[in-house]
Amino acid sequence: MAVNENANHFYKKNSNNSKSSMPKEERSTSHLNASKTAGPLFDKSLGQHILKNPLVVNGIVDKACIKATDVVLEVGPGTGNVTVKILEKAKKTIVVEMDPRLAAELTKRVRGTAEQRKLEVIVGDFLKVDLPYFDICISNTPYQISSSLTFKLLQHRPLWRCSILMFQREFALRLVAKPGDALYCRLSANVQLLAKVDHVMKVGKNNFRPPPKVESSVVRIEPHNPPPPVNFDEWDGLLRILFGRKNRTVAANFKTSTVLEMLEHNYKTYCSLTGKDIPMDFDVKAQVLGVLDAAGMAEHRAAKMDNDDFLKLLSMFIDAGFRFTAK
């Protein structure tokens, strides 16, 4: 699997950057090892780097705690060095690979083996394919789709048991950041609302050939089951305001004209849909500040607030008739 150093979170199917960008690890020779012709499949000009440490491969699979009855989804398997480890443990392995050449190489690699019947290969864009049922997901994630991949997994139903995902180090640390940490952000709060996230291991540059410019980390994600009874769009709308300037006070973030205009528009839309009368002397700013004062959070700062704080604030705004989406 190969790491792509481009860390933006957008993914274009026809872009050169959409080719496999997962670490491709080396292993000793065996009947399931990559063929000697696998090398040319990887384009170093795209920032792909071969993972040369088999201990990392084993560590990723071991942390998944795969059962013999599990269906495992792997994203971006490349030529299958992690895949063959999964096949040894799981009932079935389903892989999603963007690059047809790598998918063909993986298929060739297991052809004629006992593992062949346990493997299903889906060629396509992970963000566009309909995901099948799975218990566990393992991915050395193409870094340019880190955020999109994470939330697609978290929104998938039925819920899965855990995911073991490799990300660019900074993205991984944002996922696990806590209130007060420098990297604590909207991403941290959003993911931690939906799941338990743990940092599993660091994967240094020297584990790859050639060494990439970025460090990597592996995280374990376990979705909360059942999911929290929260409208995620409303939740995220609130957090967009609070983390717009996370070190400003909550009141300061809500006093901006853009935020007040949005809240007033949504409030009037809500009243219209529910048949609620709008007071003639309605003052959106006074109403919003009233909610913040009642919650005791006007002088709080998002950088040091936790999810319980956000849930309380969201509930009080909803009770007051305010909405953070136009839906």
N, C-alpha and C positions, 0 to 999 in steps of 0.2 A: 504494500500500500504506500502511496506517496503523499506527502504534505504539500499543499499549495499555499504559498506565503501570502497571497492576497487575502486580507482579513475583512474586507467589506462583506456585508450580509445580503448581497443581492446575487441572483443566480440567473443566468441567461442560457437557455438550452443550446443556442447556436454559437455561443462564445467559445473561443479556445480555452478559456479558463474553466469551462464546464466539463472538460475531460477529467478523467479520474484523478483525484488529488489526495489520495489516501496513502499513508505510509505502506510501502511494499517491503515486507521484512524478508530476510534471507534465512534459509534453513539448510541443514545438512541434507545430503541426497537421500531420497527414499522414493517409493513408487508413487507418492503424491507430491513430490517436490516440483517446483516450477521448472519448465524446460529451459534449456540453455538459450533458447531464442526469445525468452521473455524480456530480456533487457531492452531491445529496441522499442518495445511497446510504450516505454516511459519517456516523455519528452522533458529533458532537464530545463529547456528554455521556458517551460511553463511553471517552473518552481517546484518540480517534483523531486522528492528525495527518498531514497530507499532505506527503510529501517533495517539495521543490521544486527540488532540485539534480540535474539530469540527469547530472552527472559521477559522482555516487555510483551511479546506476543502471548506467552504463557500467562503472564500476570493479568492481561486484559481478559482472557478467557476464564481464568480461575476466579476473578472477582465477580463474574456473572453468576456463579453457583448454578450452573446448568444441570437440570435433572434429565433423566433418560426419557421422560415423557414430554419434554419441552419442544415447542416450535420456536426457533430462533430466527430473527430477522437481522440480516447484516446489510449495512448500507455501504456501497463502494468497496466491494471485496477485492477488486483488482484481479490478480491471477490466483488468489485464494489461499495465501499462507495462513491467515487467521481462519479462513473458512474450513480448512481441513482439520484444524483443532476443534472447531465447533462440531463438525460432522462426527468426530469421535465420541461426543458426549450427548448430542441432542437427538430427538426422535426425527426431526425434520429441520432443514435449514433453507430459508428463502433469502436469496440475495437480490439486491437491486443495484444494477451497474449501468451507468450512463454510457460508457464506451463499449461499443459492440466488439471491438478487438479484444478487450480484456475479458468480456463475457465469454467469448469464444475460447480464449486461453484457459479460463477456469473450467469450462465444460470439458475441454480436451484433457485437462489435468486429472479429472476424476473418472473419465470414461473407462469402463471396464473394471472398475473397482467396486467393492461392496458398498461404498459410500454414494455411488452414483444415484441409486434409487431414493436416497434421502435428500437430494439437492434439487431445488427449483430455482431457476435463473430468470429474473425479470430484467429485460433490457429497457431502460427508460430513465426519465428524470424523476428522481425520488419525490420532488415537490409536486409532481403532477399525477403520479400513479396512484391508484386506489390501493391502499395498504390492506393486506390480508390479515387474518387473525395471527397473533404471535404472543408468546409469553415473555420473551426477552429480546432486546435490540442491542446489537453491538456495532459500533461504527467508529472508525478513525475518520472523523467527519471532514468532508471538504470544507475548509475554513470559511469560504465565501458564503456558505449557506448555514452557518452555525445557528443563528437565531431562528431562521425559518424552519430548519430541521427540528430544533428543540420543541418549538410550539406545535408543529405538525404532530409530533409524537405525543405530546401532552394532551392534545385535543382528540386523539384517536380513541375510538370505542370499538369493542370493549377494552377496558384498561388492561395494560400489561403489568408484569411484576417488577421489572427493573430494566434500566438501560445502562450500558457501559460505553461511554463516549469519549473520544479523544478530541480535544479542542486546542486552539492556540491558548497559551498560558494565560494571557490577560483575560480572555473571554471566560475561561474556566474559573478564574478567581472572582470575576464579577458574579458568576452563578452562585458561588458559596459565600459571598461577602455579607457581613452583618452590619446593622446600624452602627455608624461611627467609623466604619472602615473607609479608607479613601476610595475604594472601587465600588462601594455600595451605591446602587442605582435602581432605576425602574426595572431593569432586567432582573436584578436580584430579587426584588419584592414580588414580581410577577411569577417567576419560576417557583419561588419558595411558597407562594400561595397554593400552588398546584402540586408540589412535590417536595420530598426530602432530598436534599442534594449534598453529597459528600465528595471531597477531593480525595482521590484514590492514590495517584502517583504522579510524579513529575517525569517527563521524558525529555532529557536534555538534547541539545543540538548534536552532540557527539554520537548519539544513537543512530544517526542517519548518515548516509553517504550520497552526495556531499552534504556537509552540515547546512541546515537551513538558517535563515536569519532570525527566525522566531523560535522561542521555546514552546514546548507543548505540555499539556497536562491531561490526565484521565479523570473523569468524574463518574460517579454512580448516582443515578436518578431513580427514585422510587415514587411513583405517583400516589397522592393521597387517595385512599379508597375507603369510603365514597368520596367523591370530589367535594370541595367546599360549596355550600349553597349560596353562591355569589354570582351575579351577572358579571361575567368577565369583562364585557365591553364597558360597562359602567365603572367597574373597578379600574380598568386601564385608563379610562378617560380622566378619572380623579388623579391617578398617579402621573399622568402626563403633565397636569398642572403643577402638582407638588414637586416633581423632579425637574421641571423646566429650569428652575434655579434652586437646586436642592439645599443650598446653604442660606437662602433667603428665608424669612419667616413665612409661615403658611399664609398669614394675612396679606403680606406683600405680594405673594404670587396670585392671590385671588383678587386683588385690587386692580390688576391691569385691565385696560379697556377691552382687550380682546377676550379675556376670560369672562368678564361681566356681560359682554354682549352675547357670547355663546350661551351662558347660563340663562340669561333673560329669554333668548329665543327658544331654548329648550323648555323652559318653564311655561311659556305661553303656549307652546305646542302641546305640552302635557295637559295643561288646563283645558285646551280646546278639545282634545281627544277624550278627556274624562268628564267633560261637562262642568268643570269647576270654574266658578267665577273668579276673575282677576280683580283684586281691589283697585279702586280708582287711584289711590295714593301709593300703588306698589312701587317700592324702591329696591331694585335688585341688590345694590351694594349694601344697603342697611340689612336686608334679609340675609345675605351671605355672611356678613360679619356677625350677625346675630347667631347664626349656626356655629360659627367658629368659636365665639365666646361661650356659648352653651356647652360646647365640647371641651372647652378649656385648652384649645390648641392654637389659638391665634398667633402666639409667639413661638410655637414649636417650629422646628426645621426638619424637612423631610430626611435630611442626611442622618438624623439620629432618631427617627420614628420607626417603629416596627409594624408588622402586619396587623397586630391587634389595634394599634392606633388608626391605621388606614381603614380597617373594617368598621370601627366605631364612627369615624368621620363620615364614611360613605353611607352608613345606616342613617345617620342624623340628616344628611342632605336629602336622601331619598324620602324620609319621613316629612321633610319640609316641602316636598314637591319638586326638588331640583333633580335634573338628569344630566349626565355627562356625555350622552350620545343623542343624536337626533332621531334615533329609532323609536 
